Amino acid sequence: MEPLPDLATLSDEDLRKLIDELTREEQDLSYRRRLLHGRIDILRAELVARLQKTQGRSALEKVDVESLSEILAGKATPPSA
């Protein structure tokens, strides 16, 4: 964000233009923020729907955590080719 100019040097017309410009910028940012909040709400609703389908069970329940730990630690035997 750029600093404000020396306000004492601005004419009334320049001051009005600056106010209008910053007001438009604020409105644009506000609109963008509302769009982002809408997208976040949609994503959260999707996540809730997915969790309700699985009754809150974690996808990790299906993962063999011990085998995964061995693989990540480099202790697992490589799969046969």
C-alpha positions as CSV (number, residue, x, y, z in Angstrom):
1,M,0.0,0.0,0.0
2,E,1.4,3.3,-1.0
3,P,1.6,6.1,1.6
4,L,-0.7,9.1,1.5
5,P,0.6,12.1,-0.4
6,D,1.2,15.4,1.4
7,L,-2.5,16.4,2.0
8,A,-1.7,20.1,2.3
9,T,-0.5,20.1,-1.4
10,L,-3.7,18.5,-2.8
11,S,-6.5,20.6,-4.2
12,D,-10.0,19.9,-3.2
13,E,-10.6,18.2,-6.6
14,D,-7.5,16.0,-6.1
15,L,-8.6,15.1,-2.6
16,R,-12.1,14.1,-3.9
17,K,-10.5,11.9,-6.6
18,L,-8.2,10.2,-4.1
19,I,-11.2,9.5,-1.9
20,D,-13.2,8.1,-4.8
21,E,-10.2,5.9,-5.9
22,L,-9.7,4.5,-2.5
23,T,-13.4,3.9,-2.0
24,R,-13.6,1.9,-5.3
25,E,-10.5,-0.1,-4.2
26,E,-12.1,-0.8,-0.9
27,Q,-15.3,-2.0,-2.6
28,D,-13.4,-4.2,-4.9
29,L,-11.6,-5.8,-2.0
30,S,-14.8,-6.2,-0.1
31,Y,-16.4,-8.0,-3.1
32,R,-13.4,-10.3,-3.4
33,R,-13.5,-11.1,0.3
34,R,-17.2,-12.0,0.0
35,L,-16.4,-14.3,-3.0
36,L,-13.7,-16.0,-1.0
37,H,-16.0,-16.5,2.0
38,G,-18.6,-18.0,-0.3
39,R,-16.1,-20.4,-1.7
40,I,-14.9,-21.3,1.8
41,D,-18.5,-22.0,2.9
42,I,-19.0,-24.3,-0.1
43,L,-15.8,-26.2,0.6
44,R,-16.7,-26.6,4.3
45,A,-20.2,-27.8,3.4
46,E,-18.6,-30.4,1.1
47,L,-16.3,-31.5,3.9
48,V,-19.2,-31.9,6.3
49,A,-21.2,-33.9,3.8
50,R,-18.2,-36.2,3.3
51,L,-17.7,-36.7,7.0
52,Q,-21.4,-37.4,7.5
53,K,-21.2,-40.2,4.8
54,T,-18.3,-41.8,6.7
55,Q,-19.9,-41.2,10.1
56,G,-16.8,-39.2,11.1
57,R,-14.4,-42.1,10.6
58,S,-11.0,-41.2,9.5
59,A,-9.6,-42.3,6.1
60,L,-6.5,-43.4,8.1
61,E,-8.5,-46.2,9.6
62,K,-8.1,-48.1,6.3
63,V,-4.3,-47.5,6.3
64,D,-1.8,-50.0,7.7
65,V,0.0,-47.4,9.8
66,E,2.7,-49.9,10.9
67,S,3.7,-50.8,7.3
68,L,3.6,-47.1,6.3
69,S,5.9,-46.3,9.2
70,E,8.3,-48.9,8.1
71,I,8.3,-47.7,4.5
72,L,8.9,-44.1,5.6
73,A,11.7,-45.2,7.9
74,G,13.3,-47.2,5.0
75,K,12.9,-50.5,7.0
76,A,10.4,-52.2,4.7
77,T,11.5,-54.8,2.2
78,P,11.0,-53.5,-1.3
79,P,8.1,-55.1,-3.2
80,S,9.1,-57.8,-5.6
81,A,9.2,-56.6,-9.2
